[in-house]
């Protein structure tokens, strides 16, 4: 997975890969810890799991700026 591409591999059978391109693509499957209040945060140096703060910083701010 990169910033704009998600790759899905068929693990049953021929291991065929499908690639999908988006404006943004964020990893949110594993590589996170959970605080007592339910907030999930990345355990690594930011190369894997992307939390809500990262997503907001990446696209949320520009969406709000354009809305105003």
C-alpha positions, -999 to 999 in steps of 0.1 A, spaced: 0 0 0 12 35 -9 -3 69 -5 -26 63 -35 -25 26 -43 -39 -4 -25 -28 -39 -36 -50 -69 -27 -36 -105 -31 -57 -136 -34 -43 -159 -8 -65 -188 -19 -54 -201 -52 -31 -185 -77 -20 -154 -55 -34 -131 -82 -29 -94 -73 -54 -66 -79 -43 -30 -77 -67 -1 -69 -58 36 -72 -75 62 -50 -69 98 -42 -57 86 -8 -52 51 6 -46 46 44 -36 14 63 -59 8 93 -58 -30 98 -30 -37 123 1 -22 138 -18 -1 164 -23 1 202 -55 12 220 -56 37 248 -81 34 277 -104 59 260 -106 38 229 -83 59 207 -61 38 185 -25 49 177 3 36 155 29 14 172 56 19 146 72 50 132 43 59 110 51 35 81 20 13 88 -12 21 106 -26 55 100 -47 70 129 -75 95 126 -51 124 134 -30 114 104 -60 112 81 -73 145 93 -39 162 89 -36 147 54 -71 155 40 -94 169 67 -79 203 70 -81 210 33 -117 198 32 -126 222 60 -106 251 44 -125 246 11 -158 245 30 -152 279 46 
